Amino acid sequence: MRDQKTMNGRLLGWAAIACTSLLAATTQAAAPGITGTDNAGGPTFDLTAAPGFISQPDGSSVYSWGYGCNTAPASGQFVPASISGGKCPAGVMQLPGPTLIVNQGDTVTITLHNNLPGAAGNTSILFPGFQVCSATLNSDGTCTGSVSGAPGVLTREAAHGGTVTYAFVASTSGTHSYYSGTHGNLQIEMGLYGALIVLPSHSGTALNGQVPPRDGSRPARSATWPRARGRCRANAVRPAMCSPAAPDR
């Protein structure tokens, strides 16, 4: 658990550094996101892991690895549409990798092509929080059939010049990370990471008819937020906040 928290913290730090860096002509920004190709079974993404160079504020270039699009998406696959100039050129790495945008409940299929240098060996992608299948993902959630890619410690991997395919149901909405599951201490450091956004399948719901404000402030105290000094009402929404031990605020 501590290792996972450390890894998440490092990913956020790397993403912040990447976003403030000036990208070289051979690399592209990660925004806007891409929605993939809409097939009958759900959205599919065709990605590559490839080398490239990123430029620094002092004008120097740094050799790096990154995920990118193996097949360039169609113009209508970039979101939000309000951001113009979306690019994900075929075979070109990005840092961070392309932002993948899907809907909650979608069956997502991602094919990864390993175009890293031969000395890098295998590569892969982990999708924390999702049950990933590298074979045939059936409608009942079972994973059957011949598996793709090569065996790895944490997941199936793409050998140099080869491919691996992952499939999973985007069951949990929110922003998630994806990153290499192969020699993570090297490949993640080199730039193999990105973001997966799962849009919720429904809008927010009101609490007893009152929608919490978006600015973080508390709604005015009313019957919908029952809390009295020294006791809790039976229909309290947040009883821990109105326990005898908690002073009235």
TORVOPA-80169 format. One record per residue (C-alpha): residue number from 0; residue in one letter; x, y, z. Coordinates in steps of 0.5 Angstrom, whole numbers, m for minus. Each point is the difference from the previous one (the first is absolute). Layout:
BEGIN
[node NUM "A" [X Y Z]];
...
# end
This chain:
BEGIN
[node 0 "M" [0 0 0]];
[node 1 "R" [6 5 2]];
[node 2 "D" [3 m2 m7]];
[node 3 "Q" [m6 2 m4]];
[node 4 "K" [m1 6 4]];
[node 5 "T" [7 2 m2]];
[node 6 "M" [m1 m2 m7]];
[node 7 "N" [m6 4 m1]];
[node 8 "G" [4 6 3]];
[node 9 "R" [5 m1 m4]];
[node 10 "L" [m4 0 m6]];
[node 11 "L" [m4 7 2]];
[node 12 "G" [7 3 0]];
[node 13 "W" [2 m3 m6]];
[node 14 "A" [m6 3 m4]];
[node 15 "A" [1 7 3]];
[node 16 "I" [7 0 m2]];
[node 17 "A" [m2 m3 m7]];
[node 18 "C" [m6 6 m1]];
[node 19 "T" [5 5 2]];
[node 20 "S" [5 m2 m5]];
[node 21 "L" [0 3 m7]];
[node 22 "L" [m1 m6 m5]];
[node 23 "A" [5 m1 m6]];
[node 24 "A" [m3 0 m7]];
[node 25 "T" [0 m8 0]];
[node 26 "T" [m4 0 6]];
[node 27 "Q" [m8 2 1]];
[node 28 "A" [m3 2 6]];
[node 29 "A" [m5 m4 4]];
[node 30 "A" [m6 4 m1]];
[node 31 "P" [m6 0 m2]];
[node 32 "G" [m1 m8 1]];
[node 33 "I" [m2 m5 m5]];
[node 34 "T" [m7 m4 0]];
[node 35 "G" [3 m6 m4]];
[node 36 "T" [m3 m4 m6]];
[node 37 "D" [m8 m1 2]];
[node 38 "N" [m1 m7 m2]];
[node 39 "A" [m6 m5 2]];
[node 40 "G" [4 m3 6]];
[node 41 "G" [2 7 3]];
[node 42 "P" [5 5 m1]];
[node 43 "T" [7 m2 m3]];
[node 44 "F" [7 3 0]];
[node 45 "D" [6 m2 m4]];
[node 46 "L" [6 3 4]];
[node 47 "T" [8 m1 m1]];
[node 48 "A" [6 1 5]];
[node 49 "A" [5 4 m3]];
[node 50 "P" [6 4 1]];
[node 51 "G" [1 7 m1]];
[node 52 "F" [3 7 2]];
[node 53 "I" [m3 5 5]];
[node 54 "S" [2 7 0]];
[node 55 "Q" [2 4 7]];
[node 56 "P" [m1 7 2]];
[node 57 "D" [8 1 m2]];
[node 58 "G" [m1 m2 m7]];
[node 59 "S" [3 m7 1]];
[node 60 "S" [m3 m6 m2]];
[node 61 "V" [m1 m7 4]];
[node 62 "Y" [m1 m7 m2]];
[node 63 "S" [m6 m3 2]];
[node 64 "W" [m5 m5 m1]];
[node 65 "G" [m7 0 0]];
[node 66 "Y" [m7 m2 m2]];
[node 67 "G" [m3 2 m7]];
[node 68 "C" [m5 m1 m5]];
[node 69 "N" [2 m6 m5]];
[node 70 "T" [m6 2 m4]];
[node 71 "A" [m2 7 m1]];
[node 72 "P" [m7 2 3]];
[node 73 "A" [m5 3 m4]];
[node 74 "S" [m2 7 1]];
[node 75 "G" [m6 m1 3]];
[node 76 "Q" [3 m5 6]];
[node 77 "F" [4 6 3]];
[node 78 "V" [m4 3 6]];
[node 79 "P" [m2 5 3]];
[node 80 "A" [m2 3 m7]];
[node 81 "S" [1 7 3]];
[node 82 "I" [8 m1 0]];
[node 83 "S" [2 0 m8]];
[node 84 "G" [6 m3 m3]];
[node 85 "G" [0 m7 3]];
[node 86 "K" [6 m4 m2]];
[node 87 "C" [2 m7 1]];
[node 88 "P" [4 m2 m6]];
[node 89 "A" [1 m7 m2]];
[node 90 "G" [7 m3 4]];
[node 91 "V" [2 6 3]];
[node 92 "M" [0 0 8]];
[node 93 "Q" [m3 5 5]];
[node 94 "L" [2 2 7]];
[node 95 "P" [m4 m2 4]];
[node 96 "G" [m4 m5 m5]];
[node 97 "P" [m6 2 m3]];
[node 98 "T" [m6 1 4]];
[node 99 "L" [m5 m5 m1]];
[node 100 "I" [m7 2 1]];
[node 101 "V" [m6 m6 1]];
[node 102 "N" [m7 0 3]];
[node 103 "Q" [m1 m4 6]];
[node 104 "G" [m3 m7 m2]];
[node 105 "D" [4 0 m6]];
[node 106 "T" [4 m6 m2]];
[node 107 "V" [7 3 m2]];
[node 108 "T" [5 m4 m4]];
[node 109 "I" [7 3 m1]];
[node 110 "T" [5 m3 m5]];
[node 111 "L" [8 2 2]];
[node 112 "H" [5 m1 m5]];
[node 113 "N" [7 0 3]];
[node 114 "N" [5 5 m5]];
[node 115 "L" [5 1 6]];
[node 116 "P" [7 m1 m2]];
[node 117 "G" [2 m8 1]];
[node 118 "A" [4 1 6]];
[node 119 "A" [m6 2 4]];
[node 120 "G" [m3 m7 m1]];
[node 121 "N" [m8 m1 1]];
[node 122 "T" [m4 6 2]];
[node 123 "S" [m8 0 3]];
[node 124 "I" [m5 4 3]];
[node 125 "L" [m3 m1 7]];
[node 126 "F" [m7 3 1]];
[node 127 "P" [m1 0 8]];
[node 128 "G" [m7 m1 2]];
[node 129 "F" [m3 m4 m5]];
[node 130 "Q" [0 m7 m2]];
[node 131 "V" [4 m1 m6]];
[node 132 "C" [m1 m6 m5]];
[node 133 "S" [6 m1 m6]];
[node 134 "A" [m4 m5 m3]];
[node 135 "T" [m8 0 m2]];
[node 136 "L" [m4 4 5]];
[node 137 "N" [m7 m3 0]];
[node 138 "S" [m6 4 2]];
[node 139 "D" [m1 m4 7]];
[node 140 "G" [7 3 2]];
[node 141 "T" [4 m7 m2]];
[node 142 "C" [6 0 m3]];
[node 143 "T" [1 m6 m5]];
[node 144 "G" [4 m2 m6]];
[node 145 "S" [7 1 m2]];
[node 146 "V" [4 6 3]];
[node 147 "S" [4 5 m4]];
[node 148 "G" [7 2 1]];
[node 149 "A" [5 m3 5]];
[node 150 "P" [0 m2 7]];
[node 151 "G" [2 5 5]];
[node 152 "V" [1 1 7]];
[node 153 "L" [m6 5 1]];
[node 154 "T" [m4 m1 m6]];
[node 155 "R" [1 m2 m7]];
[node 156 "E" [5 4 m4]];
[node 157 "A" [2 2 m7]];
[node 158 "A" [7 m3 m3]];
[node 159 "H" [4 5 m4]];
[node 160 "G" [m4 1 m7]];
[node 161 "G" [m6 m4 3]];
[node 162 "T" [m6 2 3]];
[node 163 "V" [m5 m2 6]];
[node 164 "T" [m7 1 1]];
[node 165 "Y" [m4 2 6]];
[node 166 "A" [m8 0 1]];
[node 167 "F" [m3 3 6]];
[node 168 "V" [m7 3 2]];
[node 169 "A" [1 7 3]];
[node 170 "S" [m4 m1 6]];
[node 171 "T" [2 5 4]];
[node 172 "S" [m1 8 m2]];
[node 173 "G" [6 5 1]];
[node 174 "T" [7 1 m2]];
[node 175 "H" [4 m6 0]];
[node 176 "S" [8 m1 m1]];
[node 177 "Y" [3 m5 m5]];
[node 178 "Y" [7 m1 0]];
[node 179 "S" [5 m6 m2]];
[node 180 "G" [0 m6 4]];
[node 181 "T" [7 m2 m3]];
[node 182 "H" [6 2 4]];
[node 183 "G" [m4 6 3]];
[node 184 "N" [6 3 3]];
[node 185 "L" [3 1 m7]];
[node 186 "Q" [m6 0 m5]];
[node 187 "I" [m4 5 4]];
[node 188 "E" [6 4 2]];
[node 189 "M" [1 1 m8]];
[node 190 "G" [m7 2 m1]];
[node 191 "L" [m5 m6 m1]];
[node 192 "Y" [m6 3 4]];
[node 193 "G" [m7 3 m2]];
[node 194 "A" [m7 2 2]];
[node 195 "L" [m6 m4 m1]];
[node 196 "I" [m7 4 2]];
[node 197 "V" [m6 m4 1]];
[node 198 "L" [m6 5 m1]];
[node 199 "P" [m6 m2 5]];
[node 200 "S" [m6 m3 m3]];
[node 201 "H" [m5 4 4]];
[node 202 "S" [0 7 3]];
[node 203 "G" [1 2 7]];
[node 204 "T" [m6 m1 5]];
[node 205 "A" [m2 5 5]];
[node 206 "L" [0 m1 8]];
[node 207 "N" [m7 0 2]];
[node 208 "G" [m2 5 m5]];
[node 209 "Q" [6 4 1]];
[node 210 "V" [6 0 m5]];
[node 211 "P" [7 2 4]];
[node 212 "P" [3 6 m3]];
[node 213 "R" [6 m1 m5]];
[node 214 "D" [4 5 3]];
[node 215 "G" [2 m4 7]];
[node 216 "S" [m4 4 4]];
[node 217 "R" [m6 m3 5]];
[node 218 "P" [m7 1 m2]];
[node 219 "A" [m4 4 5]];
[node 220 "R" [m3 m4 6]];
[node 221 "S" [m7 m2 m1]];
[node 222 "A" [m4 m6 1]];
[node 223 "T" [4 m4 m6]];
[node 224 "W" [6 0 5]];
[node 225 "P" [m3 m2 6]];
[node 226 "R" [5 2 6]];
[node 227 "A" [m1 2 7]];
[node 228 "R" [5 2 6]];
[node 229 "G" [1 m7 4]];
[node 230 "R" [m4 m4 m4]];
[node 231 "C" [m2 m3 m7]];
[node 232 "R" [m6 m1 m3]];
[node 233 "A" [m2 m7 m3]];
[node 234 "N" [0 3 m7]];
[node 235 "A" [6 3 1]];
[node 236 "V" [4 0 m7]];
[node 237 "R" [7 0 3]];
[node 238 "P" [m1 m2 8]];
[node 239 "A" [8 0 1]];
[node 240 "M" [m1 7 m1]];
[node 241 "C" [m5 1 5]];
[node 242 "S" [2 m5 6]];
[node 243 "P" [1 3 7]];
[node 244 "A" [7 0 m1]];
[node 245 "A" [0 5 m5]];
[node 246 "P" [m2 7 1]];
[node 247 "D" [m5 4 m4]];
[node 248 "R" [3 4 m5]];
# end
